Amino acid sequence: MANLKRNMIELVKDVKEGEVVTEKYWTPVFIPMSVVYEAMDLSETAESGKVKERDLFDQFMDFIATKVYKDQFTKQELMDGLHAPDAIQTLQDQILFVAQGQQTDETQAFLNIKKRG
């Protein structure tokens, strides 16, 4: 079990003189199966279409901040730190990581560089 998968999210912390200041956050080393069940429930809720889209994204952000990243950042910091054109995809990628173990290409590339050196 030494090779546990992790995921990353990069949030914008500030914009200074046109330069974006970001911070990367990593999922904990271990995410319990109960969190997978919650991700599956969120995915089913999304597919059902019974919840307003805004409410669904609020649930996604709360889940990601509190359950997936264990309060390393707040829901508000997540909301404010995502670039609008990429935000929905980023949230979906985080849910997919928990539900199915899928890492983003960016995370895989970063981990490969980190392993080499």
N, CA, C and O atoms as CSV, one atom per row, in Angstrom:
chain,resi,resn,atom,element,x,y,z
A,1,MET,N,N,0.812,-1.188,0.000
A,1,MET,CA,C,0.000,0.000,0.000
A,1,MET,C,C,0.865,1.266,0.000
A,1,MET,O,O,0.360,2.366,0.225
A,2,ALA,N,N,2.141,1.110,-0.247
A,2,ALA,CA,C,3.062,2.242,-0.190
A,2,ALA,C,C,2.873,3.227,-1.340
A,2,ALA,O,O,3.309,4.374,-1.244
A,3,ASN,N,N,2.232,2.797,-2.422
A,3,ASN,CA,C,2.087,3.654,-3.590
A,3,ASN,C,C,0.662,4.219,-3.676
A,3,ASN,O,O,-0.052,3.963,-4.646
A,4,LEU,N,N,0.260,4.978,-2.674
A,4,LEU,CA,C,-1.085,5.540,-2.635
A,4,LEU,C,C,-1.186,6.742,-3.572
A,4,LEU,O,O,-0.272,7.564,-3.646
A,5,LYS,N,N,-2.307,6.834,-4.285
A,5,LYS,CA,C,-2.518,7.946,-5.201
A,5,LYS,C,C,-2.866,9.208,-4.434
A,5,LYS,O,O,-3.550,9.172,-3.411
A,6,ARG,N,N,-2.381,10.319,-4.953
A,6,ARG,CA,C,-2.725,11.627,-4.390
A,6,ARG,C,C,-3.122,12.542,-5.538
A,6,ARG,O,O,-2.811,12.284,-6.701
A,7,ASN,N,N,-3.802,13.595,-5.191
A,7,ASN,CA,C,-4.199,14.567,-6.196
A,7,ASN,C,C,-3.835,15.956,-5.708
A,7,ASN,O,O,-3.554,16.169,-4.529
A,8,MET,N,N,-3.845,16.899,-6.644
A,8,MET,CA,C,-3.435,18.255,-6.339
A,8,MET,C,C,-4.468,19.223,-6.905
A,8,MET,O,O,-5.135,18.940,-7.900
A,9,ILE,N,N,-4.578,20.354,-6.253
A,9,ILE,CA,C,-5.355,21.460,-6.787
A,9,ILE,C,C,-4.528,22.723,-6.600
A,9,ILE,O,O,-3.887,22.907,-5.566
A,10,GLU,N,N,-4.544,23.579,-7.593
A,10,GLU,CA,C,-3.794,24.838,-7.523
A,10,GLU,C,C,-4.791,25.987,-7.490
A,10,GLU,O,O,-5.626,26.127,-8.384
A,11,LEU,N,N,-4.692,26.806,-6.453
A,11,LEU,CA,C,-5.605,27.923,-6.275
A,11,LEU,C,C,-4.862,29.249,-6.378
A,11,LEU,O,O,-3.721,29.375,-5.935
A,12,VAL,N,N,-5.523,30.225,-6.964
A,12,VAL,CA,C,-4.968,31.575,-7.048
A,12,VAL,C,C,-5.148,32.231,-5.681
A,12,VAL,O,O,-6.251,32.283,-5.138
A,13,LYS,N,N,-4.049,32.725,-5.145
A,13,LYS,CA,C,-4.079,33.397,-3.844
A,13,LYS,C,C,-4.140,34.914,-3.988
A,13,LYS,O,O,-4.720,35.608,-3.153
A,14,ASP,N,N,-3.520,35.426,-5.080
A,14,ASP,CA,C,-3.457,36.868,-5.273
A,14,ASP,C,C,-3.033,37.158,-6.709
A,14,ASP,O,O,-2.460,36.302,-7.383
A,15,VAL,N,N,-3.317,38.359,-7.162
A,15,VAL,CA,C,-2.831,38.836,-8.461
A,15,VAL,C,C,-2.124,40.159,-8.185
A,15,VAL,O,O,-2.744,41.142,-7.779
A,16,LYS,N,N,-0.802,40.160,-8.417
A,16,LYS,CA,C,0.007,41.351,-8.146
A,16,LYS,C,C,0.658,41.825,-9.435
A,16,LYS,O,O,1.448,41.112,-10.052
A,17,GLU,N,N,0.310,43.043,-9.827
A,17,GLU,CA,C,0.879,43.656,-11.020
A,17,GLU,C,C,0.796,42.725,-12.226
A,17,GLU,O,O,1.756,42.588,-12.985
A,18,GLY,N,N,-0.341,42.098,-12.389
A,18,GLY,CA,C,-0.552,41.206,-13.530
A,18,GLY,C,C,0.015,39.817,-13.359
A,18,GLY,O,O,-0.182,38.966,-14.226
A,19,GLU,N,N,0.711,39.561,-12.271
A,19,GLU,CA,C,1.279,38.238,-12.002
A,19,GLU,C,C,0.360,37.480,-11.050
A,19,GLU,O,O,-0.101,38.025,-10.047
A,20,VAL,N,N,0.103,36.232,-11.373
A,20,VAL,CA,C,-0.777,35.410,-10.560
A,20,VAL,C,C,0.051,34.660,-9.519
A,20,VAL,O,O,1.033,33.998,-9.852
A,21,VAL,N,N,-0.356,34.772,-8.262
A,21,VAL,CA,C,0.293,34.057,-7.167
A,21,VAL,C,C,-0.613,32.879,-6.812
A,21,VAL,O,O,-1.776,33.066,-6.455
A,22,THR,N,N,-0.068,31.662,-6.913
A,22,THR,CA,C,-0.873,30.472,-6.657
A,22,THR,C,C,-0.262,29.638,-5.535
A,22,THR,O,O,0.890,29.821,-5.140
A,23,GLU,N,N,-1.072,28.728,-5.046
A,23,GLU,CA,C,-0.590,27.764,-4.063
A,23,GLU,C,C,-1.164,26.396,-4.421
A,23,GLU,O,O,-2.337,26.269,-4.772
A,24,LYS,N,N,-0.307,25.374,-4.324
A,24,LYS,CA,C,-0.732,24.009,-4.611
A,24,LYS,C,C,-1.038,23.293,-3.304
A,24,LYS,O,O,-0.325,23.425,-2.309
A,25,TYR,N,N,-2.117,22.535,-3.343
A,25,TYR,CA,C,-2.533,21.746,-2.191
A,25,TYR,C,C,-2.625,20.288,-2.624
A,25,TYR,O,O,-3.050,19.981,-3.738
A,26,TRP,N,N,-2.218,19.395,-1.721
A,26,TRP,CA,C,-2.247,17.963,-1.990
A,26,TRP,C,C,-3.283,17.281,-1.121
A,26,TRP,O,O,-3.504,17.666,0.027
A,27,THR,N,N,-3.913,16.268,-1.682
A,27,THR,CA,C,-4.824,15.463,-0.882
A,27,THR,C,C,-4.018,14.757,0.194
A,27,THR,O,O,-2.812,14.563,0.042
A,28,PRO,N,N,-4.677,14.370,1.283
A,28,PRO,CA,C,-3.969,13.601,2.307
A,28,PRO,C,C,-3.436,12.299,1.710
A,28,PRO,O,O,-3.883,11.858,0.651
A,29,VAL,N,N,-2.488,11.703,2.395
A,29,VAL,CA,C,-1.898,10.450,1.932
A,29,VAL,C,C,-2.948,9.349,1.849
A,29,VAL,O,O,-2.874,8.479,0.981
A,30,PHE,N,N,-3.925,9.388,2.754
A,30,PHE,CA,C,-4.966,8.365,2.792
A,30,PHE,C,C,-6.342,9.022,2.780
A,30,PHE,O,O,-6.613,9.934,3.562
A,31,ILE,N,N,-7.197,8.553,1.892
A,31,ILE,CA,C,-8.588,8.998,1.837
A,31,ILE,C,C,-9.444,7.756,2.065
A,31,ILE,O,O,-9.365,6.806,1.286
A,32,PRO,N,N,-10.264,7.746,3.121
A,32,PRO,CA,C,-11.055,6.549,3.426
A,32,PRO,C,C,-12.139,6.272,2.379
A,32,PRO,O,O,-12.591,7.177,1.677
A,33,MET,N,N,-12.538,5.024,2.290
A,33,MET,CA,C,-13.565,4.591,1.355
A,33,MET,C,C,-14.883,5.336,1.568
A,33,MET,O,O,-15.635,5.529,0.613
A,34,SER,N,N,-15.174,5.754,2.786
A,34,SER,CA,C,-16.414,6.491,3.044
A,34,SER,C,C,-16.483,7.774,2.220
A,34,SER,O,O,-17.571,8.215,1.851
A,35,VAL,N,N,-15.343,8.367,1.933
A,35,VAL,CA,C,-15.304,9.579,1.116
A,35,VAL,C,C,-15.641,9.237,-0.338
A,35,VAL,O,O,-16.236,10.046,-1.049
A,36,VAL,N,N,-15.261,8.047,-0.769
A,36,VAL,CA,C,-15.618,7.584,-2.116
A,36,VAL,C,C,-17.141,7.484,-2.233
A,36,VAL,O,O,-17.721,7.901,-3.236
A,37,TYR,N,N,-17.773,6.936,-1.218
A,37,TYR,CA,C,-19.236,6.832,-1.227
A,37,TYR,C,C,-19.881,8.212,-1.345
A,37,TYR,O,O,-20.856,8.385,-2.078
A,38,GLU,N,N,-19.343,9.180,-0.632
A,38,GLU,CA,C,-19.882,10.535,-0.712
A,38,GLU,C,C,-19.691,11.116,-2.116
A,38,GLU,O,O,-20.575,11.800,-2.632
A,39,ALA,N,N,-18.540,10.844,-2.730
A,39,ALA,CA,C,-18.286,11.318,-4.100
A,39,ALA,C,C,-19.260,10.661,-5.073
A,39,ALA,O,O,-19.761,11.317,-5.987
A,40,MET,N,N,-19.529,9.373,-4.882
A,40,MET,CA,C,-20.481,8.679,-5.736
A,40,MET,C,C,-21.881,9.276,-5.578
A,40,MET,O,O,-22.598,9.454,-6.563
A,41,ASP,N,N,-22.261,9.581,-4.352
A,41,ASP,CA,C,-23.566,10.202,-4.100
A,41,ASP,C,C,-23.662,11.565,-4.796
A,41,ASP,O,O,-24.686,11.895,-5.394
A,42,LEU,N,N,-22.593,12.343,-4.711
A,42,LEU,CA,C,-22.584,13.650,-5.383
A,42,LEU,C,C,-22.697,13.485,-6.898
A,42,LEU,O,O,-23.407,14.243,-7.558
A,43,SER,N,N,-22.000,12.500,-7.442
A,43,SER,CA,C,-22.065,12.248,-8.882
A,43,SER,C,C,-23.474,11.854,-9.309
A,43,SER,O,O,-23.972,12.314,-10.337
A,44,GLU,N,N,-24.108,11.005,-8.518
A,44,GLU,CA,C,-25.490,10.598,-8.816
A,44,GLU,C,C,-26.443,11.780,-8.728
A,44,GLU,O,O,-27.352,11.907,-9.548
A,45,THR,N,N,-26.243,12.641,-7.746
A,45,THR,CA,C,-27.069,13.836,-7.609
A,45,THR,C,C,-26.906,14.721,-8.839
A,45,THR,O,O,-27.885,15.266,-9.351
A,46,ALA,N,N,-25.681,14.864,-9.309
A,46,ALA,CA,C,-25.408,15.684,-10.487
A,46,ALA,C,C,-26.112,15.112,-11.721
A,46,ALA,O,O,-26.681,15.855,-12.521
A,47,GLU,N,N,-26.067,13.797,-11.865
A,47,GLU,CA,C,-26.676,13.152,-13.028
A,47,GLU,C,C,-28.197,13.176,-12.976
A,47,GLU,O,O,-28.852,13.146,-14.019
A,48,SER,N,N,-28.761,13.229,-11.789
A,48,SER,CA,C,-30.223,13.188,-11.646
A,48,SER,C,C,-30.890,14.455,-12.160
A,48,SER,O,O,-32.026,14.413,-12.632
A,49,GLY,N,N,-30.194,15.574,-12.071
A,49,GLY,CA,C,-30.765,16.841,-12.500
A,49,GLY,C,C,-31.826,17.388,-11.558
A,49,GLY,O,O,-32.550,18.318,-11.911
A,50,LYS,N,N,-31.921,16.819,-10.367
A,50,LYS,CA,C,-32.954,17.233,-9.414
A,50,LYS,C,C,-32.520,18.393,-8.528
A,50,LYS,O,O,-33.333,18.941,-7.783
A,51,VAL,N,N,-31.256,18.771,-8.600
A,51,VAL,CA,C,-30.725,19.844,-7.762
A,51,VAL,C,C,-30.305,20.990,-8.674
A,51,VAL,O,O,-29.760,20.767,-9.755
A,52,LYS,N,N,-30.559,22.208,-8.234
A,52,LYS,CA,C,-30.112,23.367,-9.003
A,52,LYS,C,C,-28.601,23.302,-9.158
A,52,LYS,O,O,-27.883,22.868,-8.256
A,53,GLU,N,N,-28.138,23.739,-10.311
A,53,GLU,CA,C,-26.704,23.669,-10.603
A,53,GLU,C,C,-25.869,24.411,-9.556
A,53,GLU,O,O,-24.825,23.918,-9.129
A,54,ARG,N,N,-26.321,25.574,-9.152
A,54,ARG,CA,C,-25.578,26.350,-8.159
A,54,ARG,C,C,-25.482,25.591,-6.829
A,54,ARG,O,O,-24.421,25.564,-6.205
A,55,ASP,N,N,-26.582,24.979,-6.401
A,55,ASP,CA,C,-26.573,24.199,-5.164
A,55,ASP,C,C,-25.631,23.004,-5.280
A,55,ASP,O,O,-24.932,22.652,-4.329
A,56,LEU,N,N,-25.624,22.394,-6.452
A,56,LEU,CA,C,-24.740,21.254,-6.687
A,56,LEU,C,C,-23.272,21.675,-6.574
A,56,LEU,O,O,-22.478,20.980,-5.941
A,57,PHE,N,N,-22.912,22.798,-7.178
A,57,PHE,CA,C,-21.529,23.253,-7.105
A,57,PHE,C,C,-21.150,23.676,-5.692
A,57,PHE,O,O,-20.000,23.515,-5.283
A,58,ASP,N,N,-22.100,24.210,-4.952
A,58,ASP,CA,C,-21.847,24.497,-3.538
A,58,ASP,C,C,-21.516,23.205,-2.784
A,58,ASP,O,O,-20.602,23.174,-1.961
A,59,GLN,N,N,-22.267,22.145,-3.074
A,59,GLN,CA,C,-22.006,20.847,-2.443
A,59,GLN,C,C,-20.633,20.316,-2.860
A,59,GLN,O,O,-19.884,19.801,-2.029
A,60,PHE,N,N,-20.306,20.444,-4.147
A,60,PHE,CA,C,-18.989,20.011,-4.634
A,60,PHE,C,C,-17.869,20.736,-3.893
A,60,PHE,O,O,-16.927,20.109,-3.410
A,61,MET,N,N,-17.978,22.066,-3.806
A,61,MET,CA,C,-16.911,22.854,-3.182
A,61,MET,C,C,-16.768,22.534,-1.696
A,61,MET,O,O,-15.654,22.432,-1.182
A,62,ASP,N,N,-17.885,22.378,-1.019
A,62,ASP,CA,C,-17.839,22.024,0.392
A,62,ASP,C,C,-17.182,20.655,0.582
A,62,ASP,O,O,-16.337,20.488,1.461
A,63,PHE,N,N,-17.565,19.689,-0.230
A,63,PHE,CA,C,-17.011,18.344,-0.168
A,63,PHE,C,C,-15.501,18.350,-0.448
A,63,PHE,O,O,-14.730,17.709,0.265
A,64,ILE,N,N,-15.101,19.062,-1.464
A,64,ILE,CA,C,-13.683,19.116,-1.842
A,64,ILE,C,C,-12.851,19.772,-0.736
A,64,ILE,O,O,-11.794,19.261,-0.365
A,65,ALA,N,N,-13.323,20.883,-0.223
A,65,ALA,CA,C,-12.561,21.596,0.814
A,65,ALA,C,C,-12.485,20.811,2.119
A,65,ALA,O,O,-11.421,20.724,2.731
A,66,THR,N,N,-13.610,20.239,2.548
A,66,THR,CA,C,-13.634,19.604,3.866
A,66,THR,C,C,-13.260,18.130,3.858
A,66,THR,O,O,-12.539,17.678,4.747
A,67,LYS,N,N,-13.725,17.381,2.892
A,67,LYS,CA,C,-13.515,15.925,2.890
A,67,LYS,C,C,-12.284,15.502,2.094
A,67,LYS,O,O,-11.504,14.664,2.546
A,68,VAL,N,N,-12.114,16.077,0.920
A,68,VAL,CA,C,-11.010,15.652,0.053
A,68,VAL,C,C,-9.693,16.266,0.498
A,68,VAL,O,O,-8.682,15.568,0.565
A,69,TYR,N,N,-9.686,17.558,0.802
A,69,TYR,CA,C,-8.445,18.243,1.182
A,69,TYR,C,C,-8.351,18.528,2.678
A,69,TYR,O,O,-7.432,19.221,3.115
A,70,LYS,N,N,-9.269,18.015,3.453
A,70,LYS,CA,C,-9.229,18.078,4.920
A,70,LYS,C,C,-8.974,19.481,5.459
A,70,LYS,O,O,-8.098,19.682,6.300
A,71,ASP,N,N,-9.744,20.446,4.972
A,71,ASP,CA,C,-9.724,21.822,5.488
A,71,ASP,C,C,-8.378,22.542,5.332
A,71,ASP,O,O,-8.044,23.407,6.141
A,72,GLN,N,N,-7.613,22.193,4.305
A,72,GLN,CA,C,-6.380,22.939,4.027
A,72,GLN,C,C,-6.717,24.342,3.509
A,72,GLN,O,O,-5.905,25.262,3.599
A,73,PHE,N,N,-7.919,24.483,2.971
A,73,PHE,CA,C,-8.443,25.759,2.511
A,73,PHE,C,C,-9.952,25.711,2.734
A,73,PHE,O,O,-10.535,24.640,2.900
A,74,THR,N,N,-10.568,26.879,2.735
A,74,THR,CA,C,-12.014,26.944,2.959
A,74,THR,C,C,-12.760,26.848,1.631
A,74,THR,O,O,-12.179,26.966,0.552
A,75,LYS,N,N,-14.045,26.634,1.750
A,75,LYS,CA,C,-14.906,26.633,0.562
A,75,LYS,C,C,-14.807,27.983,-0.154
A,75,LYS,O,O,-14.764,28.036,-1.383
A,76,GLN,N,N,-14.771,29.071,0.618
A,76,GLN,CA,C,-14.666,30.404,0.020
A,76,GLN,C,C,-13.326,30.586,-0.691
A,76,GLN,O,O,-13.278,31.158,-1.780
A,77,GLU,N,N,-12.243,30.108,-0.087
A,77,GLU,CA,C,-10.926,30.198,-0.743
A,77,GLU,C,C,-10.910,29.381,-2.027
A,77,GLU,O,O,-10.285,29.779,-3.010
A,78,LEU,N,N,-11.591,28.245,-2.022
A,78,LEU,CA,C,-11.696,27.428,-3.235
A,78,LEU,C,C,-12.466,28.200,-4.305
A,78,LEU,O,O,-12.036,28.270,-5.456
A,79,MET,N,N,-13.589,28.773,-3.925
A,79,MET,CA,C,-14.409,29.520,-4.870
A,79,MET,C,C,-13.642,30.716,-5.443
A,79,MET,O,O,-13.689,30.975,-6.646
A,80,ASP,N,N,-12.947,31.429,-4.582
A,80,ASP,CA,C,-12.205,32.621,-5.015
A,80,ASP,C,C,-10.907,32.285,-5.738
A,80,ASP,O,O,-10.375,33.116,-6.474
A,81,GLY,N,N,-10.395,31.079,-5.535
A,81,GLY,CA,C,-9.097,30.717,-6.092
A,81,GLY,C,C,-9.138,29.962,-7.407
A,81,GLY,O,O,-8.093,29.672,-7.989
A,82,LEU,N,N,-10.333,29.641,-7.881
A,82,LEU,CA,C,-10.451,28.953,-9.173
A,82,LEU,C,C,-10.678,29.973,-10.280
A,82,LEU,O,O,-11.467,30.906,-10.125
A,83,HIS,N,N,-9.984,29.788,-11.393
A,83,HIS,CA,C,-10.156,30.651,-12.561
A,83,HIS,C,C,-11.478,30.263,-13.229
A,83,HIS,O,O,-11.675,29.103,-13.590
A,84,ALA,N,N,-12.370,31.221,-13.391
A,84,ALA,CA,C,-13.744,30.959,-13.828
A,84,ALA,C,C,-13.866,30.025,-15.043
A,84,ALA,O,O,-14.673,29.097,-14.991
A,85,PRO,N,N,-13.106,30.223,-16.134
A,85,PRO,CA,C,-13.297,29.345,-17.293
A,85,PRO,C,C,-12.959,27.873,-17.031
A,85,PRO,O,O,-13.439,26.986,-17.737
A,86,ASP,N,N,-12.130,27.621,-16.015
A,86,ASP,CA,C,-11.702,26.249,-15.720
A,86,ASP,C,C,-12.361,25.672,-14.476
A,86,ASP,O,O,-12.170,24.495,-14.170
A,87,ALA,N,N,-13.128,26.474,-13.757
A,87,ALA,CA,C,-13.615,26.090,-12.432
A,87,ALA,C,C,-14.465,24.824,-12.439
A,87,ALA,O,O,-14.227,23.923,-11.634
A,88,ILE,N,N,-15.432,24.739,-13.312
A,88,ILE,CA,C,-16.335,23.582,-13.329
A,88,ILE,C,C,-15.563,22.307,-13.628
A,88,ILE,O,O,-15.772,21.285,-12.974
A,89,GLN,N,N,-14.673,22.362,-14.611
A,89,GLN,CA,C,-13.880,21.179,-14.949
A,89,GLN,C,C,-12.971,20.776,-13.787
A,89,GLN,O,O,-12.798,19.589,-13.513
A,90,THR,N,N,-12.399,21.756,-13.115
A,90,THR,CA,C,-11.532,21.476,-11.973
A,90,THR,C,C,-12.308,20.767,-10.867
A,90,THR,O,O,-11.829,19.787,-10.296
A,91,LEU,N,N,-13.496,21.259,-10.568
A,91,LEU,CA,C,-14.324,20.621,-9.544
A,91,LEU,C,C,-14.680,19.190,-9.940
A,91,LEU,O,O,-14.598,18.277,-9.118
A,92,GLN,N,N,-15.071,18.997,-11.184
A,92,GLN,CA,C,-15.418,17.659,-11.667
A,92,GLN,C,C,-14.211,16.726,-11.612
A,92,GLN,O,O,-14.352,15.556,-11.257
A,93,ASP,N,N,-13.032,17.229,-11.959
A,93,ASP,CA,C,-11.809,16.420,-11.903
A,93,ASP,C,C,-11.518,15.960,-10.471
A,93,ASP,O,O,-11.085,14.828,-10.256
A,94,GLN,N,N,-11.759,16.840,-9.497
A,94,GLN,CA,C,-11.515,16.483,-8.099
A,94,GLN,C,C,-12.479,15.388,-7.642
A,94,GLN,O,O,-12.077,14.462,-6.937
A,95,ILE,N,N,-13.741,15.491,-8.039
A,95,ILE,CA,C,-14.724,14.467,-7.692
A,95,ILE,C,C,-14.364,13.145,-8.366
A,95,ILE,O,O,-14.453,12.088,-7.742
A,96,LEU,N,N,-13.960,13.196,-9.629
A,96,LEU,CA,C,-13.569,11.975,-10.345
A,96,LEU,C,C,-12.355,11.308,-9.716
A,96,LEU,O,O,-12.262,10.081,-9.688
A,97,PHE,N,N,-11.430,12.106,-9.216
A,97,PHE,CA,C,-10.267,11.517,-8.554
A,97,PHE,C,C,-10.704,10.666,-7.370
A,97,PHE,O,O,-10.235,9.540,-7.200
A,98,VAL,N,N,-11.592,11.199,-6.561
A,98,VAL,CA,C,-12.036,10.467,-5.376
A,98,VAL,C,C,-12.886,9.259,-5.782
A,98,VAL,O,O,-12.690,8.159,-5.265
A,99,ALA,N,N,-13.815,9.461,-6.696
A,99,ALA,CA,C,-14.756,8.400,-7.069
A,99,ALA,C,C,-14.094,7.279,-7.874
A,99,ALA,O,O,-14.455,6.111,-7.730
A,100,GLN,N,N,-13.112,7.643,-8.730
A,100,GLN,CA,C,-12.552,6.647,-9.647
A,100,GLN,C,C,-11.035,6.575,-9.656
A,100,GLN,O,O,-10.461,5.753,-10.371
A,101,GLY,N,N,-10.380,7.417,-8.878
A,101,GLY,CA,C,-8.919,7.382,-8.827
A,101,GLY,C,C,-8.235,8.038,-10.008
A,101,GLY,O,O,-7.038,7.836,-10.213
A,102,GLN,N,N,-8.972,8.826,-10.797
A,102,GLN,CA,C,-8.391,9.475,-11.970
A,102,GLN,C,C,-7.662,10.748,-11.580
A,102,GLN,O,O,-8.246,11.667,-11.006
A,103,GLN,N,N,-6.362,10.785,-11.905
A,103,GLN,CA,C,-5.572,11.988,-11.655
A,103,GLN,C,C,-5.535,12.817,-12.931
A,103,GLN,O,O,-5.594,12.278,-14.036
A,104,THR,N,N,-5.435,14.131,-12.768
A,104,THR,CA,C,-5.313,14.997,-13.943
A,104,THR,C,C,-3.931,14.811,-14.558
A,104,THR,O,O,-3.002,14.358,-13.889
A,105,ASP,N,N,-3.801,15.162,-15.831
A,105,ASP,CA,C,-2.502,15.076,-16.505
A,105,ASP,C,C,-1.483,15.971,-15.812
A,105,ASP,O,O,-0.313,15.607,-15.690
A,106,GLU,N,N,-1.926,17.143,-15.357
A,106,GLU,CA,C,-1.028,18.078,-14.668
A,106,GLU,C,C,-0.473,17.465,-13.381
A,106,GLU,O,O,0.715,17.600,-13.088
A,107,THR,N,N,-1.324,16.802,-12.624
A,107,THR,CA,C,-0.890,16.163,-11.381
A,107,THR,C,C,0.087,15.042,-11.672
A,107,THR,O,O,1.113,14.924,-11.002
A,108,GLN,N,N,-0.220,14.216,-12.665
A,108,GLN,CA,C,0.673,13.110,-13.021
A,108,GLN,C,C,2.032,13.629,-13.468
A,108,GLN,O,O,3.063,13.081,-13.078
A,109,ALA,N,N,2.045,14.678,-14.282
A,109,ALA,CA,C,3.313,15.252,-14.743
A,109,ALA,C,C,4.112,15.809,-13.574
A,109,ALA,O,O,5.323,15.600,-13.499
A,110,PHE,N,N,3.455,16.512,-12.667
A,110,PHE,CA,C,4.128,17.083,-11.507
A,110,PHE,C,C,4.717,15.983,-10.625
A,110,PHE,O,O,5.848,16.104,-10.155
A,111,LEU,N,N,3.957,14.913,-10.399
A,111,LEU,CA,C,4.452,13.802,-9.580
A,111,LEU,C,C,5.631,13.105,-10.241
A,111,LEU,O,O,6.562,12.686,-9.554
A,112,ASN,N,N,5.608,12.975,-11.562
A,112,ASN,CA,C,6.724,12.355,-12.269
A,112,ASN,C,C,7.998,13.176,-12.128
A,112,ASN,O,O,9.084,12.626,-11.942
A,113,ILE,N,N,7.860,14.499,-12.217
A,113,ILE,CA,C,9.029,15.375,-12.033
A,113,ILE,C,C,9.532,15.261,-10.600
A,113,ILE,O,O,10.740,15.206,-10.366
A,114,LYS,N,N,8.628,15.226,-9.658
A,114,LYS,CA,C,8.982,15.146,-8.239
A,114,LYS,C,C,9.721,13.830,-7.941
A,114,LYS,O,O,10.673,13.821,-7.161
A,115,LYS,N,N,9.290,12.729,-8.555
A,115,LYS,CA,C,9.937,11.425,-8.343
A,115,LYS,C,C,11.362,11.402,-8.887
A,115,LYS,O,O,12.252,10.787,-8.299
A,116,ARG,N,N,11.571,12.089,-10.034
A,116,ARG,CA,C,12.898,12.084,-10.662
A,116,ARG,C,C,13.908,12.942,-9.921
A,116,ARG,O,O,15.117,12.730,-10.011
A,117,GLY,N,N,13.390,13.903,-9.196
A,117,GLY,CA,C,14.430,14.676,-8.650
A,117,GLY,C,C,14.345,15.675,-7.690
A,117,GLY,O,O,15.362,16.260,-7.317
